[in-house]
Amino acid sequence: MGAVRDTAEGFFLEIGRFFTLLARFFAWTFRRPFDIAEWMRQMVKVGVDSTPVILLTALFTGMVLALQTYSTLARVHAEGYVGTLVALSMVRELGAVLGALVLAGRSGSAMGAELGTMRVTEQIDALEVLATDPVHYLVVPRVWATTIMLPLLVALGDAIGIVGGYMVSVVLLGSNPVSYVDNTFRFMDLSDLTSGLIKSAVFGLLIALIGCQQGFYASGGAEGVGRATTRAVVLASMAVLISDFFLTKLLF
């Protein structure tokens, strides 16, 4: 019973800390001064520096989708619709989810480690002594940078994934290129694209906020920073997958 009680207490503590940090984040977002230089620096770290791994993931996802769906659809003589399946799968679901999971491992862990190190070395306490709110200075730029940049990364990843599907279907498997391109966009609506981008923006908010939360409340020296980094990745990935179900239910 003691272990169950401790687990429940830890769970509700994390939930309380998350919503407390979320409220403070929105409260400080629109307060001056606005550190535009820090916002841009975080956007470069989260967005530009993550571009190669996001695009590589999207490219091979599109290629694998094309390989799998081509052999399946060929059994019913419908291989001309490979482009449709690849495009809709990437735009509506896989681009946003896989991009978010990659970013959780790359940037979410970095935020947890950075803020965790600042907490255990008392740099966050020093900010408070200097009358600088740490949420305003540390959390707000990171969360907004991730929320803004992840949809842009996902949009690029969707395009690269569709190109990867084209390369496999047309170049490798010999599909009709005109038919592939036509079927890629024939059944795609604007709502398919916007729903994926909305998902990715929510995922970006969750990834950054959870990463900052784990680092912000870290304790226990170097070991505590390691725990915060691990928890940032695990909890952010779980949050992405759980919220994906509810967002899909809401948007479709």
C-alpha positions as CSV (number, residue, x, y, z in Angstrom):
1,M,0.0,0.0,0.0
2,G,2.9,2.3,0.7
3,A,4.3,2.0,-2.8
4,V,0.9,2.6,-4.3
5,R,0.3,5.7,-2.2
6,D,3.8,7.1,-3.1
7,T,3.1,6.4,-6.8
8,A,-0.3,8.2,-6.6
9,E,1.2,11.1,-4.7
10,G,4.0,11.4,-7.3
11,F,1.5,11.3,-10.1
12,F,-0.7,14.1,-8.7
13,L,2.4,16.1,-7.8
14,E,3.6,16.0,-11.4
15,I,0.1,17.0,-12.7
16,G,-0.1,19.9,-10.3
17,R,3.4,21.1,-11.2
18,F,2.5,20.9,-14.9
19,F,-0.6,23.0,-14.7
20,T,1.1,25.4,-12.3
21,L,3.9,25.9,-14.8
22,L,1.4,26.2,-17.6
23,A,-0.5,28.9,-15.8
24,R,2.7,30.8,-15.1
25,F,3.8,30.4,-18.7
26,F,0.6,32.0,-20.1
27,A,0.7,34.7,-17.3
28,W,4.3,35.8,-18.3
29,T,4.0,35.4,-22.0
30,F,2.6,38.9,-22.6
31,R,4.6,40.7,-20.0
32,R,7.5,43.0,-20.9
33,P,10.3,42.9,-21.5
34,F,10.2,40.6,-24.5
35,D,13.6,39.0,-25.1
36,I,13.4,38.6,-28.9
37,A,17.0,37.6,-29.2
38,E,16.6,34.7,-26.8
39,W,13.4,33.7,-28.6
40,M,15.3,33.6,-31.9
41,R,18.2,31.7,-30.4
42,Q,15.8,29.0,-29.0
43,M,14.0,28.8,-32.4
44,V,17.4,28.1,-34.1
45,K,18.3,25.4,-31.5
46,V,14.9,23.7,-31.6
47,G,14.0,24.2,-35.3
48,V,17.0,24.8,-37.5
49,D,19.3,22.4,-35.7
50,S,16.6,19.7,-35.7
51,T,15.9,19.9,-39.4
52,P,18.3,17.2,-40.6
53,V,17.0,14.5,-38.3
54,I,13.4,15.4,-38.8
55,L,13.7,15.3,-42.6
56,L,15.7,12.0,-42.5
57,T,13.0,10.4,-40.4
58,A,10.2,11.7,-42.7
59,L,12.1,10.6,-45.8
60,F,12.5,7.0,-44.7
61,T,9.0,6.9,-43.2
62,G,7.5,7.8,-46.6
63,M,9.7,5.2,-48.3
64,V,8.8,2.4,-46.0
65,L,5.1,3.4,-46.3
66,A,5.4,3.1,-50.1
67,L,7.1,-0.2,-49.9
68,Q,4.5,-1.7,-47.5
69,T,1.4,-0.3,-49.2
70,Y,2.5,-1.1,-52.7
71,S,2.8,-4.8,-52.1
72,T,-0.5,-4.8,-50.2
73,L,-2.4,-2.8,-52.8
74,A,-0.9,-4.8,-55.7
75,R,-2.8,-7.8,-54.5
76,V,-6.1,-6.1,-55.3
77,H,-4.7,-4.2,-58.4
78,A,-4.9,-0.8,-56.7
79,E,-1.2,0.1,-56.6
80,G,-2.1,3.4,-58.2
81,Y,-3.4,4.6,-54.9
82,V,0.0,4.3,-53.1
83,G,0.5,8.0,-53.4
84,T,-2.9,8.7,-51.7
85,L,-2.1,6.5,-48.7
86,V,1.4,7.9,-48.3
87,A,0.3,11.5,-48.5
88,L,-2.7,11.2,-46.2
89,S,-0.7,9.1,-43.7
90,M,2.1,11.6,-43.5
91,V,0.0,14.7,-43.5
92,R,-2.7,13.6,-41.1
93,E,-0.8,11.4,-38.6
94,L,2.8,10.2,-39.1
95,G,4.5,13.4,-39.9
96,A,3.3,15.1,-36.7
97,V,3.7,12.2,-34.4
98,L,7.1,11.0,-35.5
99,G,8.4,14.5,-35.7
100,A,7.2,15.2,-32.2
101,L,8.8,12.0,-30.8
102,V,12.1,12.8,-32.5
103,L,12.0,16.4,-31.1
104,A,11.1,15.0,-27.6
105,G,14.3,13.0,-27.7
106,R,16.4,15.8,-29.0
107,S,15.1,19.1,-27.6
108,G,12.9,17.9,-24.7
109,S,15.8,16.1,-23.1
110,A,18.1,19.1,-23.7
111,M,15.6,21.5,-22.0
112,G,15.4,19.1,-19.0
113,A,19.1,18.9,-18.7
114,E,19.7,22.6,-19.1
115,L,17.2,23.7,-16.5
116,G,18.0,20.8,-14.2
117,T,21.7,21.9,-14.2
118,M,20.7,25.5,-13.5
119,R,18.5,24.3,-10.7
120,V,21.0,22.1,-8.9
121,T,23.8,24.7,-9.3
122,E,21.4,27.4,-7.9
123,Q,21.4,29.6,-11.0
124,I,17.6,29.6,-11.0
125,D,17.7,30.8,-7.3
126,A,20.2,33.5,-8.4
127,L,17.7,34.7,-11.0
128,E,15.0,35.0,-8.3
129,V,17.4,37.0,-6.1
130,L,18.0,39.4,-9.0
131,A,14.2,39.9,-9.3
132,T,14.1,38.0,-12.6
133,D,11.2,35.5,-12.9
134,P,12.8,32.3,-14.1
135,V,9.6,31.2,-15.9
136,H,9.7,34.5,-17.9
137,Y,13.4,34.2,-18.6
138,L,13.8,30.5,-19.2
139,V,10.5,28.8,-19.9
140,V,8.6,31.2,-22.1
141,P,11.2,31.4,-24.9
142,R,11.7,27.7,-25.0
143,V,8.0,26.8,-25.1
144,W,7.0,29.3,-27.7
145,A,10.0,28.4,-29.9
146,T,9.1,24.8,-29.9
147,T,5.4,25.5,-30.4
148,I,6.2,27.7,-33.4
149,M,9.0,25.6,-35.0
150,L,7.5,22.1,-34.8
151,P,4.7,22.8,-37.2
152,L,7.2,24.2,-39.7
153,L,9.4,21.1,-39.3
154,V,6.4,18.9,-39.7
155,A,5.3,20.7,-42.9
156,L,8.8,20.1,-44.4
157,G,8.8,16.5,-43.2
158,D,5.4,15.9,-44.8
159,A,6.7,17.1,-48.2
160,I,9.9,15.1,-47.9
161,G,7.9,12.0,-46.9
162,I,5.8,12.3,-50.0
163,V,8.9,12.7,-52.1
164,G,10.3,9.5,-50.5
165,G,7.1,7.6,-51.4
166,Y,7.4,8.9,-54.9
167,M,11.0,7.7,-55.2
168,V,10.2,4.2,-54.1
169,S,6.9,3.8,-56.0
170,V,8.0,5.4,-59.3
171,V,11.8,5.0,-59.4
172,L,12.2,1.7,-57.6
173,L,8.9,-0.1,-58.3
174,G,8.0,1.4,-61.6
175,S,4.6,3.0,-60.9
176,N,3.2,5.6,-63.3
177,P,4.5,9.0,-62.2
178,V,1.6,10.9,-63.6
179,S,-0.9,8.7,-61.8
180,Y,1.1,8.8,-58.6
181,V,1.2,12.6,-58.4
182,D,-2.4,12.9,-59.4
183,N,-3.6,10.5,-56.7
184,T,-1.3,12.1,-54.1
185,F,-3.3,15.3,-54.1
186,R,-6.7,14.2,-55.5
187,F,-8.1,13.1,-52.1
188,M,-6.2,15.5,-49.9
189,D,-8.2,18.4,-48.4
190,L,-6.9,21.5,-46.7
191,S,-8.3,20.2,-43.4
192,D,-6.0,17.2,-43.6
193,L,-3.0,19.6,-43.6
194,T,-4.3,22.0,-41.0
195,S,-5.2,19.1,-38.6
196,G,-1.6,17.8,-38.7
197,L,-0.2,21.2,-38.1
198,I,-2.6,21.9,-35.2
199,K,-1.5,18.6,-33.7
200,S,2.2,19.4,-34.1
201,A,1.7,22.8,-32.4
202,V,0.0,21.1,-29.4
203,F,2.8,18.5,-29.3
204,G,5.4,21.2,-29.3
205,L,3.8,22.9,-26.4
206,L,3.6,19.7,-24.4
207,I,7.2,18.7,-25.2
208,A,8.7,22.0,-24.2
209,L,6.6,22.5,-21.1
210,I,7.2,19.0,-19.8
211,G,11.0,19.3,-20.5
212,C,11.1,22.6,-18.7
213,Q,9.0,21.3,-15.8
214,Q,11.3,18.3,-15.2
215,G,14.4,20.5,-15.2
216,F,12.8,23.3,-13.2
217,Y,11.9,21.0,-10.3
218,A,15.0,18.8,-10.5
219,S,16.9,18.1,-7.3
220,G,19.7,15.8,-6.1
221,G,22.8,17.0,-8.0
222,A,24.1,15.3,-11.1
223,E,21.9,12.2,-10.5
224,G,18.8,14.4,-10.3
225,V,19.7,16.0,-13.6
226,G,19.9,12.6,-15.2
227,R,16.5,11.6,-13.8
228,A,15.0,14.9,-15.0
229,T,16.4,14.3,-18.5
230,T,15.1,10.8,-18.7
231,R,11.7,11.7,-17.3
232,A,11.5,14.6,-19.8
233,V,11.8,12.3,-22.8
234,V,9.5,9.5,-21.4
235,L,6.7,11.8,-20.2
236,A,6.8,14.0,-23.3
237,S,6.6,10.9,-25.6
238,M,3.7,9.5,-23.6
239,A,2.0,12.9,-23.6
240,V,2.3,13.1,-27.4
241,L,0.8,9.6,-28.0
242,I,-2.0,10.1,-25.5
243,S,-2.9,13.6,-26.7
244,D,-2.8,12.4,-30.3
245,F,-5.8,10.1,-29.7
246,F,-7.9,13.0,-28.3
247,L,-6.8,15.5,-30.9
248,T,-7.6,13.0,-33.7
249,K,-11.0,12.4,-32.1
250,L,-11.6,16.1,-31.9
251,L,-10.3,17.1,-35.4
252,F,-11.8,14.3,-37.5
